[in-house]
Amino acid sequence: MARNTSLYFRIVEGRDLPAKDVSRSSDPYCIVKVDNEVVARTATIWKNRNPFWGEEYTLNLPKGFHTLTVYVMDEDTIGHDDVIGKISLSKDLIAAQHKGLDNWLNLTRVDPDEEVQGEIRLALELHRDAQRSSLHCHVIEARDLAPRDISGTSDPFTRIIYNNLSAETSIIKKTRFPHWDETLELSLDEGDDDDEGGRVTVEVWDWDMVGKNDFLGKVEIPLSCLHRSPLQGWFRLLPLGNTEDDARGKLGALRLKVRLTEDRILPSVCYQPLTELLVDAVISPSKVDEPSPLTLLEEVTTVESRQDVAMTLVKIYLGQGLVVPFLDYLNTRAVHSTTDPNTLFRSNSLASKAMEQFMKAVGMLYLHQVLKPIINRIFEERKYVELDPCKIDLNRSRRISFKGLSSAAEVRKSSVGLLKTYLSSIMEAIVSSVSQCPPVMRVVFKQLHKRVEEQFPEPENEDVKYLAISGFFFLRLFAPAILTPKLFQLREHHADARTSRTLLLLAKALQSVGNLGLQLGHGKEQWMTPLHPIILCSVASVKDFLDKLIDIDHDNVCGAPQRAVFLPSVIVKEGFLQKHKAEGPQLLKCFAFKKLYFWLSSESLSYAKSPSWQVRSYISIACVCAVERVDENAFQLQNVMQVITQDTDGQLHTTYLLCKNVNELNQWLSAIRKVSIYNEHMLPSFHPGAHRGNKWTCCLQPDRTASGCSRTHSAVTLGDWSDPLDPDAETQIIYKELLQGRDKLRKQYLETQEVEAEEQEVPLKASQPSSVSAQGRSQRARALAARLLDAVLDLERAHSSFQSREADESLSS
């Protein structure tokens, strides 16, 4: 039985940060660590002590974690960046906030003795005989210790302490992964071994030739634990336990949003009854006015959770190969229940949210192909654009003549020209992209077009069938992507104020295009009038584009179940990386890596000299057995990753790749892990260093084939649209939603059963066919609710059974 841990966090903003620069300001950014792993770095906000970031991340952590830590740093052009402060949140603290954490938190000082990481492997045993008692501690090894020296390593040794007795291991130089394999012995005084409150402390230190030694962590074990049996295994190193000082707010504060989701995933057979109910709802759909499992689910879903439920359902039906009939069922009900075409899909219904999440799941790569070139151009040009007379800042506009600053009229004229150019490029890219649009997306739009046309056949509603599609395509996908490119992975960081304004005006213009220009001139923003001609000119091309988009044969679209939201041949990620030259003599680090262009699909990781280069080299994804970070000490470089593959003879081969920053590193790590997540023979351990000078730089072992000295993180990924489909985990989310709404379902459909049964005994006149029909619907709804609640009850019992079994196993061990 698997466990799924998902950690969402959003770094919102900071306030009252201390001045770190001579200009009495700071250039703050945040580093986010989960345990000892750097998972994100925000953008630097220059010269601002009250920065706004608004950056959010989701991490999939199957094996859980202990601590989430956010460090606020001040970037310096020369020298090392300054540490402003940190916020550290334990997993237990986050889990206690069932609705998530959303608070201002004071920054605390960074104490080196509290900055510990890693684990130590020990075997402890209490020896007793007639003459004396002794404590034997076999110190085997440690891994992933904190770097304390300039070289990025440490010189660790271990000390065991009990009462006033102590013993130390030897010092192992320049490693964070030491192997001692030494046994330390403490002779205990009479009565010491019976001390119930006694504790054995194992400390790890970094030896320094000059100055005091640096603390690396400790483990405390009650001596009473050794009375029963010897103790051995890996132990997490803990800090000294000093109380964190929040400096009474003198270091400023950070607003964080954090939410933790933990699920126990049962065997697939447990989810079968609930899955069958969901599948039957679209294979054998009920009439539009009759209840179904999906309508009952929508009734108990809150507005806050509806988006997550919609995304989960989209993934379930994608995995079943039924996403087209699923969306057609929801859209048919939504269209049938709408009498005014102006209100079609205007609410946050399950149908609207499911369509929105479906487009993100299957259309994100398409969106990138269409928009990324023009978005990159807007960011690079960084032009000053403004149409609102009340917001024009002449000091921010460029000189356009030798007469001085440009006038407001000149700024508006220049802005209109730029916006027309950008909008024309966007529209040209969109209307010429029919063949790039995923076929399944086109079929869904075709079905939607058909349902709307059936519901509103009147000539005056001719445009409604176009508006239904463009409302999703333009207003819920392309316009939001233009407005906030980072949220759609189109850019690494949010836009600055100038570029953000340009994107906002373009998004408004594209919304008007998506509305077919029907609302032009009716709003308050009359200063958008100069763009009306190009918007109206685009309407005809939009209709022609939508007609071509839905001109597709439904039968040619594969509806087979799949494990990923993208096809094997689709490029999931691409870009420049630097590949290590593994062959030949040792080179200086500046010449050891060569810049190449990489493409990743679910079949291969390929690379060539440039994007247009025809000859490529390939690494088969099926051969990948680990994708991990590389220790800085290996090449004296940060942000290096390794892709470990296994050939047919069982030999391991490692490809080292250098990324430009930690965010790019995490994105590539996550992307390759996702496409290789179902590979067999994944490695349990790896070497975070490189084999150079006849030894591993991490653990100093001479044997190139020696077992890895650190655990792999194959299933640790960034959560986004490209997450692999996991039917059991997705059905578990639906189960939890139904579990929360169980009382509502029971009260609405089952507790009224007796009252309605009595009413059914009253003879009905022939003039009451609607009453007969209503009673029939009521009976079907009750039967359906009962089946749904039975499936939820069965899952609840299965969870209880597995939980009891785990508790029994824990007690016995």
KOLLUM-877097 format. One line per field, with one value per residue (C-alpha): residue in three letters; y, x negated, z. Coordinates in steps of 0.02 Angstrom, whole numbers, plus 50000, padded with zeros to 5 digits. Last residue first. Layout:
KOLLUM-877097
rest	(ALA;...)
py	(Y;...)
px	(X;...)
pz	(Z;...)
END
This chain:
KOLLUM-877097
rest	(SER;SER;LEU;SER;GLU;ASP;ALA;GLU;ARG;SER;GLN;PHE;SER;SER;HIS;ALA;ARG;GLU;LEU;ASP;LEU;VAL;ALA;ASP;LEU;LEU;ARG;ALA;ALA;LEU;ALA;ARG;ALA;ARG;GLN;SER;ARG;GLY;GLN;ALA;SER;VAL;SER;SER;PRO;GLN;SER;ALA;LYS;LEU;PRO;VAL;GLU;GLN;GLU;GLU;ALA;GLU;VAL;GLU;GLN;THR;GLU;LEU;TYR;GLN;LYS;ARG;LEU;LYS;ASP;ARG;GLY;GLN;LEU;LEU;GLU;LYS;TYR;ILE;ILE;GLN;THR;GLU;ALA;ASP;PRO;ASP;LEU;PRO;ASP;SER;TRP;ASP;GLY;LEU;THR;VAL;ALA;SER;HIS;THR;ARG;SER;CYS;GLY;SER;ALA;THR;ARG;ASP;PRO;GLN;LEU;CYS;CYS;THR;TRP;LYS;ASN;GLY;ARG;HIS;ALA;GLY;PRO;HIS;PHE;SER;PRO;LEU;MET;HIS;GLU;ASN;TYR;ILE;SER;VAL;LYS;ARG;ILE;ALA;SER;LEU;TRP;GLN;ASN;LEU;GLU;ASN;VAL;ASN;LYS;CYS;LEU;LEU;TYR;THR;THR;HIS;LEU;GLN;GLY;ASP;THR;ASP;GLN;THR;ILE;VAL;GLN;MET;VAL;ASN;GLN;LEU;GLN;PHE;ALA;ASN;GLU;ASP;VAL;ARG;GLU;VAL;ALA;CYS;VAL;CYS;ALA;ILE;SER;ILE;TYR;SER;ARG;VAL;GLN;TRP;SER;PRO;SER;LYS;ALA;TYR;SER;LEU;SER;GLU;SER;SER;LEU;TRP;PHE;TYR;LEU;LYS;LYS;PHE;ALA;PHE;CYS;LYS;LEU;LEU;GLN;PRO;GLY;GLU;ALA;LYS;HIS;LYS;GLN;LEU;PHE;GLY;GLU;LYS;VAL;ILE;VAL;SER;PRO;LEU;PHE;VAL;ALA;ARG;GLN;PRO;ALA;GLY;CYS;VAL;ASN;ASP;HIS;ASP;ILE;ASP;ILE;LEU;LYS;ASP;LEU;PHE;ASP;LYS;VAL;SER;ALA;VAL;SER;CYS;LEU;ILE;ILE;PRO;HIS;LEU;PRO;THR;MET;TRP;GLN;GLU;LYS;GLY;HIS;GLY;LEU;GLN;LEU;GLY;LEU;ASN;GLY;VAL;SER;GLN;LEU;ALA;LYS;ALA;LEU;LEU;LEU;LEU;THR;ARG;SER;THR;ARG;ALA;ASP;ALA;HIS;HIS;GLU;ARG;LEU;GLN;PHE;LEU;LYS;PRO;THR;LEU;ILE;ALA;PRO;ALA;PHE;LEU;ARG;LEU;PHE;PHE;PHE;GLY;SER;ILE;ALA;LEU;TYR;LYS;VAL;ASP;GLU;ASN;GLU;PRO;GLU;PRO;PHE;GLN;GLU;GLU;VAL;ARG;LYS;HIS;LEU;GLN;LYS;PHE;VAL;VAL;ARG;MET;VAL;PRO;PRO;CYS;GLN;SER;VAL;SER;SER;VAL;ILE;ALA;GLU;MET;ILE;SER;SER;LEU;TYR;THR;LYS;LEU;LEU;GLY;VAL;SER;SER;LYS;ARG;VAL;GLU;ALA;ALA;SER;SER;LEU;GLY;LYS;PHE;SER;ILE;ARG;ARG;SER;ARG;ASN;LEU;ASP;ILE;LYS;CYS;PRO;ASP;LEU;GLU;VAL;TYR;LYS;ARG;GLU;GLU;PHE;ILE;ARG;ASN;ILE;ILE;PRO;LYS;LEU;VAL;GLN;HIS;LEU;TYR;LEU;MET;GLY;VAL;ALA;LYS;MET;PHE;GLN;GLU;MET;ALA;LYS;SER;ALA;LEU;SER;ASN;SER;ARG;PHE;LEU;THR;ASN;PRO;ASP;THR;THR;SER;HIS;VAL;ALA;ARG;THR;ASN;LEU;TYR;ASP;LEU;PHE;PRO;VAL;VAL;LEU;GLY;GLN;GLY;LEU;TYR;ILE;LYS;VAL;LEU;THR;MET;ALA;VAL;ASP;GLN;ARG;SER;GLU;VAL;THR;THR;VAL;GLU;GLU;LEU;LEU;THR;LEU;PRO;SER;PRO;GLU;ASP;VAL;LYS;SER;PRO;SER;ILE;VAL;ALA;ASP;VAL;LEU;LEU;GLU;THR;LEU;PRO;GLN;TYR;CYS;VAL;SER;PRO;LEU;ILE;ARG;ASP;GLU;THR;LEU;ARG;VAL;LYS;LEU;ARG;LEU;ALA;GLY;LEU;LYS;GLY;ARG;ALA;ASP;ASP;GLU;THR;ASN;GLY;LEU;PRO;LEU;LEU;ARG;PHE;TRP;GLY;GLN;LEU;PRO;SER;ARG;HIS;LEU;CYS;SER;LEU;PRO;ILE;GLU;VAL;LYS;GLY;LEU;PHE;ASP;ASN;LYS;GLY;VAL;MET;ASP;TRP;ASP;TRP;VAL;GLU;VAL;THR;VAL;ARG;GLY;GLY;GLU;ASP;ASP;ASP;ASP;GLY;GLU;ASP;LEU;SER;LEU;GLU;LEU;THR;GLU;ASP;TRP;HIS;PRO;PHE;ARG;THR;LYS;LYS;ILE;ILE;SER;THR;GLU;ALA;SER;LEU;ASN;ASN;TYR;ILE;ILE;ARG;THR;PHE;PRO;ASP;SER;THR;GLY;SER;ILE;ASP;ARG;PRO;ALA;LEU;ASP;ARG;ALA;GLU;ILE;VAL;HIS;CYS;HIS;LEU;SER;SER;ARG;GLN;ALA;ASP;ARG;HIS;LEU;GLU;LEU;ALA;LEU;ARG;ILE;GLU;GLY;GLN;VAL;GLU;GLU;ASP;PRO;ASP;VAL;ARG;THR;LEU;ASN;LEU;TRP;ASN;ASP;LEU;GLY;LYS;HIS;GLN;ALA;ALA;ILE;LEU;ASP;LYS;SER;LEU;SER;ILE;LYS;GLY;ILE;VAL;ASP;ASP;HIS;GLY;ILE;THR;ASP;GLU;ASP;MET;VAL;TYR;VAL;THR;LEU;THR;HIS;PHE;GLY;LYS;PRO;LEU;ASN;LEU;THR;TYR;GLU;GLU;GLY;TRP;PHE;PRO;ASN;ARG;ASN;LYS;TRP;ILE;THR;ALA;THR;ARG;ALA;VAL;VAL;GLU;ASN;ASP;VAL;LYS;VAL;ILE;CYS;TYR;PRO;ASP;SER;SER;ARG;SER;VAL;ASP;LYS;ALA;PRO;LEU;ASP;ARG;GLY;GLU;VAL;ILE;ARG;PHE;TYR;LEU;SER;THR;ASN;ARG;ALA;MET)
py	(49773;49694;49864;49932;49776;49793;49978;49939;49805;49925;50055;49926;49877;50056;50103;49952;49998;50175;50106;49993;50138;50249;50112;50090;50279;50278;50130;50212;50377;50286;50197;50360;50453;50315;50323;50513;50507;50383;50491;50641;50544;50486;50665;50728;50601;50675;50683;50496;50518;50453;50334;50379;50244;50351;50478;50347;50301;50485;50499;50337;50386;50560;50499;50422;50558;50727;50672;50532;50641;50782;50661;50586;50753;50735;50552;50597;50716;50587;50454;50572;50599;50411;50388;50498;50402;50236;50295;50370;50471;50543;50727;50837;50974;51014;50942;50951;50780;50664;50487;50444;50518;50404;50369;50412;50312;50215;50038;50022;49997;50132;50056;50185;50240;50424;50443;50595;50625;50441;50376;50342;50528;50560;50457;50591;50638;50610;50421;50324;50221;50124;50109;50090;49913;49935;50096;50164;50334;50360;50498;50580;50570;50655;50801;50820;50825;50944;51063;51051;51097;51240;51307;51285;51388;51374;51184;51070;50891;50736;50574;50415;50238;50080;49907;49776;49695;49764;49941;50034;50221;50354;50534;50656;50834;50987;51146;51207;51185;51132;50977;50842;50960;51036;50867;50803;50797;50640;50546;50356;50195;50262;50123;50141;50328;50287;50411;50475;50571;50686;50731;50858;51016;51146;51157;51162;51045;50895;50806;50669;50609;50468;50381;50489;50641;50755;50865;50937;51071;51066;51173;51078;51048;51012;51172;51291;51150;51133;50967;50792;50690;50605;50547;50610;50778;50844;50904;51085;51115;51211;51182;51056;50981;50863;50835;50728;50560;50456;50543;50662;50650;50496;50322;50291;50208;50196;50332;50362;50499;50440;50397;50578;50638;50818;50985;51058;51164;51215;51296;51374;51452;51522;51598;51673;51740;51831;51904;51968;52123;52171;52163;52260;52399;52401;52431;52621;52606;52535;52710;52679;52567;52582;52446;52445;52499;52323;52189;52088;52090;51903;51872;51783;51939;52045;51925;51942;52132;52116;51991;52111;52253;52143;52081;52259;52304;52152;52203;52371;52304;52160;51993;51840;51720;51561;51601;51501;51382;51417;51506;51600;51671;51769;51880;51791;51621;51691;51751;51587;51463;51520;51669;51612;51426;51412;51560;51531;51363;51424;51588;51496;51397;51557;51655;51593;51635;51756;51619;51504;51332;51361;51190;51086;51211;51211;51021;51011;51144;51053;50890;50976;51061;50890;50822;50965;50934;50749;50795;50900;51071;51078;51053;51199;51316;51446;51541;51548;51607;51741;51798;51815;51906;52025;52058;52100;52219;52299;52321;52404;52524;52570;52601;52718;52819;52823;52880;53013;53078;53084;53187;53120;53191;53314;53398;53283;53154;52989;53000;52841;52825;52805;52992;53021;52913;52872;52803;52924;52928;52738;52673;52623;52527;52546;52413;52267;52201;52037;52003;52042;51931;51787;51799;51800;51644;51553;51575;51443;51302;51332;51323;51160;51090;51144;51073;50901;50938;51126;51104;50969;51082;51218;51093;51012;51181;51234;51065;51059;51228;51391;51492;51581;51419;51487;51646;51744;51593;51617;51453;51351;51180;51089;51171;51118;50942;50921;50994;50868;50719;50781;50804;50623;50558;50638;50593;50408;50328;50259;50353;50512;50479;50474;50622;50731;50676;50731;50899;50929;50879;51000;51141;51100;51108;51291;51291;51145;50974;50884;50924;50898;50720;50686;50753;50643;50486;50516;50603;50624;50782;50752;50571;50446;50405;50224;50239;50408;50368;50187;50241;50336;50192;50068;50172;50173;49984;49956;50065;49920;49814;49944;49916;50060;50229;50311;50496;50649;50826;50971;51154;51305;51488;51602;51787;51831;51944;52066;52037;52151;52054;52017;51940;51780;51684;51496;51396;51292;51109;51052;51004;50827;50693;50564;50386;50241;50067;49967;49939;49789;49711;49739;49837;49942;50048;50087;50181;50314;50362;50539;50573;50727;50849;50930;51045;51140;51120;51271;51375;51319;51138;51114;50948;50939;50858;50716;50681;50517;50540;50392;50440;50392;50412;50229;50215;50027;50026;50159;50052;49999;50111;50087;50048;50141;50056;50129;50015;50083;50057;50239;50274;50461;50536;50724;50708;50805;50717;50570;50599;50445;50395;50469;50409;50485;50453;50586;50527;50438;50517;50449;50561;50550;50627;50730;50832;50927;50963;51113;51166;51316;51198;51163;51057;50977;50788;50691;50519;50438;50275;50124;50184;50023;50078;49956;50002;49909;49819;49743;49590;49468;49507;49637;49706;49841;49854;49996;49983;50149;50226;50416;50531;50700;50880;51014;51201;51220;51238;51367;51479;51574;51711;51700;51782;51827;51736;51816;51683;51564;51384;51247;51194;51051;51152;51015;50943;51101;51091;50904;50928;51054;51234;51336;51520;51601;51759;51893;51787;51891;51841;51808;51929;52057;52076;52045;51960;51974;51809;51750;51566;51461;51294;51148;51008;50821;50744;50613;50458;50492;50677;50761;50945;51090;51265;51444;51614;51772;51868;52036;52128;52247;52294;52330;52375;52232;52090;51934;51794;51645;51493;51319;51139;51150;50981;50973;50941;51027;51184;51347;51489;51662;51825;51998;52144;52258;52443;52571;52615;52542;52373;52256;52353;52246;52170;52265;52157;52003;51931;51779;51627;51492;51313;51150;50985;50821;50660;50497;50335;50165;50000)
px	(49578;49737;49810;49778;49851;50008;50024;50002;50138;50255;50227;50255;50421;50475;50436;50533;50681;50684;50671;50821;50918;50881;50941;51098;51127;51122;51239;51362;51353;51395;51544;51606;51585;51675;51821;51831;51825;51971;52067;52043;52104;52259;52291;52270;52399;52531;52695;52720;52747;52621;52669;52583;52454;52315;52335;52291;52134;52089;52089;51991;51857;51826;51672;51599;51585;51550;51491;51382;51305;51268;51196;51080;51012;50842;50832;50880;50732;50616;50675;50645;50465;50440;50501;50357;50227;50292;50299;50122;50096;49922;49905;49882;50005;49904;49837;49648;49574;49502;49534;49355;49275;49123;49040;48857;48694;48718;48651;48471;48447;48313;48218;48105;48229;48205;48390;48434;48285;48287;48111;47981;47942;48121;48279;48413;48519;48700;48669;48831;48956;49118;49090;49243;49249;49418;49471;49643;49578;49469;49573;49605;49424;49365;49485;49449;49261;49277;49389;49283;49124;49211;49264;49088;49004;48914;48918;48766;48793;48693;48728;48694;48678;48717;48676;48814;48764;48919;48869;48917;48942;48900;48951;48851;48887;48776;48848;48690;48511;48351;48359;48396;48397;48563;48647;48742;48931;49024;49109;49102;49135;49155;49148;49332;49301;49180;49037;49018;48892;48955;48903;49019;48962;49101;49116;48926;48778;48888;48980;49107;49192;49305;49473;49582;49513;49369;49273;49100;48993;48808;48681;48521;48456;48276;48206;48247;48212;48033;48014;47969;47914;48034;48212;48349;48371;48508;48666;48723;48909;49011;49197;49337;49478;49623;49590;49734;49688;49748;49919;49960;50077;49988;50043;50165;50332;50381;50489;50383;50454;50489;50670;50715;50667;50612;50681;50698;50541;50579;50742;50656;50522;50653;50745;50583;50535;50702;50681;50504;50558;50668;50519;50409;50540;50574;50393;50406;50562;50467;50476;50662;50627;50796;50878;51007;50893;50850;50961;50997;50817;50820;50812;50646;50583;50635;50541;50389;50393;50402;50257;50155;50186;50135;49979;49920;49952;49852;49707;49692;49722;49598;49658;49663;49518;49473;49583;49711;49736;49924;49919;49766;49857;49982;50090;50043;50086;50248;50297;50251;50341;50503;50554;50482;50517;50653;50759;50706;50797;50961;50949;50942;51101;51182;51147;51300;51416;51523;51546;51628;51551;51506;51508;51456;51321;51254;51243;51156;51026;50987;50961;50842;50750;50721;50663;50537;50465;50444;50354;50222;50206;50052;50149;50263;50118;50131;50272;50174;50004;50086;50191;50039;49935;50080;50100;49914;49914;50078;50013;49854;49947;50073;49932;49839;49998;50036;49859;49867;50032;49959;49812;49637;49498;49379;49375;49236;49365;49439;49375;49425;49575;49554;49546;49704;49806;49974;50093;50240;50231;50260;50174;50004;49855;49672;49576;49491;49417;49358;49518;49629;49520;49526;49716;49720;49612;49701;49879;49915;49795;49823;50012;49996;49887;50019;50166;50196;50200;50229;50374;50448;50435;50540;50666;50684;50705;50844;50935;50916;51000;50906;51042;51034;51046;51196;51265;51289;51375;51523;51615;51471;51509;51486;51316;51249;51319;51244;51079;51064;51104;50992;50851;50864;50896;50731;50630;50670;50500;50500;50341;50411;50571;50479;50369;50519;50604;50453;50445;50630;50611;50465;50566;50721;50629;50661;50838;50881;50923;51073;51192;51058;51033;51220;51218;51069;51144;51300;51467;51597;51637;51506;51556;51436;51271;51224;51037;51027;51103;51049;50867;50897;50995;50864;50726;50819;50838;50657;50570;50529;50464;50330;50239;50258;50172;50146;50162;50073;50111;50013;50055;49943;49979;49840;49827;49651;49596;49459;49291;49335;49497;49461;49292;49388;49266;49271;49254;49096;49128;48951;49005;49060;48975;49095;49053;49017;49022;48976;49037;48992;49134;49242;49123;49063;49222;49198;49039;49146;49071;49019;48950;48846;48804;48662;48584;48430;48262;48183;48045;47904;47880;48068;48156;48339;48441;48567;48645;48713;48803;48853;48989;49019;49192;49216;49042;49015;48858;48778;48799;48617;48514;48524;48375;48401;48351;48339;48344;48279;48348;48304;48378;48404;48531;48508;48324;48162;48065;48121;48083;48067;48207;48233;48271;48365;48408;48478;48659;48662;48580;48533;48429;48423;48299;48328;48208;48335;48371;48419;48237;48263;48295;48455;48555;48704;48702;48784;48738;48663;48571;48545;48528;48541;48586;48548;48605;48523;48575;48456;48398;48544;48582;48682;48662;48783;48792;48796;48784;48774;48804;48804;48923;48917;48950;48904;48932;48976;48795;48767;48905;49004;49104;49293;49414;49585;49732;49881;50012;50102;50082;50191;50370;50320;50187;50114;50025;49919;49861;49827;49725;49615;49608;49447;49446;49280;49176;49083;48941;48821;48766;48581;48465;48503;48675;48759;48928;49011;49081;49242;49231;49390;49386;49507;49466;49489;49532;49646;49595;49707;49661;49755;49714;49828;49759;49817;49739;49832;49669;49708;49565;49577;49393;49372;49216;49225;49351;49250;49354;49396;49286;49359;49331;49167;49154;49101;49273;49384;49288;49351;49232;49310;49259;49223;49127;49115;49126;49027;48928;48775;48859;48931;49084;49195;49356;49511;49631;49623;49741;49837;49725;49849;49834;49917;49851;49920;49888;49948;49929;49925;50000)
pz	(50773;50844;50884;50709;50629;50735;50689;50504;50514;50602;50465;50329;50405;50436;50255;50191;50301;50231;50055;50083;50158;50007;49888;49994;49990;49800;49788;49910;49816;49655;49732;49807;49643;49548;49670;49657;49468;49468;49590;49477;49326;49418;49477;49299;49240;49359;49259;49272;49458;49584;49724;49891;49931;49853;49993;50122;50026;50017;50206;50227;50100;50169;50267;50110;49977;50056;50227;50162;50027;50150;50277;50146;50086;50171;50120;49942;49930;50009;49885;49739;49799;49818;49639;49582;49684;49615;49434;49431;49274;49254;49305;49150;49204;49361;49524;49539;49566;49699;49632;49587;49743;49760;49928;49954;49960;49799;49787;49728;49540;49523;49669;49753;49888;49935;49985;49878;49762;49711;49688;49553;49527;49476;49500;49516;49667;49714;49705;49692;49793;49770;49581;49468;49397;49312;49230;49275;49334;49180;49098;49267;49326;49165;49191;49377;49358;49211;49310;49467;49372;49282;49452;49523;49388;49219;49211;49192;49133;49183;49090;49189;49124;49223;49155;49162;48998;48909;48959;49119;49126;49255;49215;49320;49373;49396;49473;49560;49502;49588;49477;49606;49757;49708;49735;49584;49582;49530;49389;49414;49316;49139;49008;48955;48931;48789;48775;48598;48494;48357;48180;48099;48189;48191;48381;48398;48429;48458;48599;48632;48791;48733;48735;48848;48758;48804;48682;48720;48637;48674;48768;48808;48984;49035;48959;49103;49226;49168;49081;49139;48990;48868;48881;48996;48912;49025;48940;48953;48934;48804;48791;48772;48873;48841;48655;48592;48514;48662;48669;48811;48960;49024;49076;48934;48905;48721;48646;48492;48382;48206;48246;48287;48113;48122;48061;48236;48221;48042;48094;48244;48132;48012;48159;48226;48054;48044;48218;48190;48093;48240;48359;48237;48226;48415;48465;48463;48575;48726;48806;48824;48973;49060;48958;48819;48676;48622;48698;48541;48479;48446;48635;48605;48514;48663;48777;48662;48685;48874;48872;48765;48887;49034;48944;48911;49094;49153;49041;49130;49307;49292;49225;49335;49325;49228;49080;48980;49127;49127;49295;49233;49082;49189;49075;48914;48989;49060;48884;48799;48912;48993;48885;48718;48706;48837;48785;48605;48607;48680;48584;48418;48453;48518;48359;48264;48408;48306;48176;48306;48331;48516;48603;48453;48402;48580;48583;48412;48453;48616;48522;48400;48544;48625;48457;48438;48611;48572;48411;48504;48418;48307;48144;48183;48227;48088;48174;48338;48273;48163;48311;48424;48292;48255;48441;48460;48311;48361;48539;48476;48361;48495;48619;48499;48470;48656;48698;48563;48631;48807;48745;48716;48824;48744;48573;48511;48462;48521;48699;48790;48905;49093;49128;49028;49146;49067;49197;49186;48997;48991;48834;48903;48831;48879;48783;48869;48705;48785;48882;48732;48618;48741;48744;48553;48538;48682;48622;48490;48536;48723;48706;48610;48750;48876;48780;48856;49042;49032;48912;49023;49176;49094;49023;49195;49280;49162;49174;49364;49373;49405;49317;49149;49049;48950;49030;48868;48790;48909;48938;49007;49085;48919;48891;49062;49046;48872;48932;49074;48962;48820;48945;49002;48824;48767;48923;48908;48873;49051;49097;49021;49119;49285;49238;49194;49356;49458;49369;49404;49587;49608;49527;49630;49797;49839;49766;49878;49807;49882;49738;49605;49667;49654;49475;49432;49508;49401;49426;49288;49190;49056;49034;49108;49027;48992;48956;49043;49215;49198;49215;49377;49454;49397;49477;49643;49641;49582;49713;49830;49685;49648;49813;49937;49926;50095;50066;50134;50076;50149;50120;50139;50104;50164;50209;50262;50404;50446;50529;50676;50704;50885;50837;50795;50905;50879;51039;51033;50994;50959;50785;50736;50630;50559;50612;50494;50569;50724;50901;51008;51109;51263;51373;51226;51221;51406;51361;51280;51110;51061;50886;50844;50707;50610;50742;50684;50771;50851;50773;50660;50610;50596;50624;50572;50709;50724;50894;50964;51130;51240;51361;51542;51617;51660;51738;51751;51642;51753;51910;51917;51805;51618;51507;51342;51180;51005;50854;50689;50513;50473;50301;50273;50150;50165;50124;50136;50274;50380;50563;50675;50792;50964;51140;51286;51469;51587;51570;51402;51251;51079;50965;50776;50654;50498;50390;50286;50102;49994;49968;50082;50227;50325;50204;50293;50299;50156;50219;50372;50399;50512;50690;50792;50968;51109;51285;51427;51586;51711;51810;51799;51618;51522;51346;51285;51096;50972;50782;50690;50519;50518;50427;50341;50384;50509;50506;50691;50748;50611;50685;50553;50636;50631;50509;50576;50499;50411;50387;50269;50328;50256;50283;50397;50488;50599;50446;50431;50612;50599;50441;50530;50473;50466;50423;50383;50399;50303;50235;50132;49956;49934;49846;49713;49634;49801;49821;49991;50051;50132;50178;50174;50265;50250;50373;50395;50228;50150;50056;49906;49896;49753;49763;49717;49688;49702;49667;49719;49737;49817;49901;50049;50073;49888;49791;49668;49686;49649;49574;49682;49707;49721;49778;49873;49961;50144;50220;50091;50052;49978;49934;49933;49850;49919;49843;49995;50036;50133;49975;50062;50050;50182;50238;50349;50282;50335;50234;50126;49996;49934;49939;49894;49954;49905;49975;49909;50003;49928;50024;49943;50000)
END
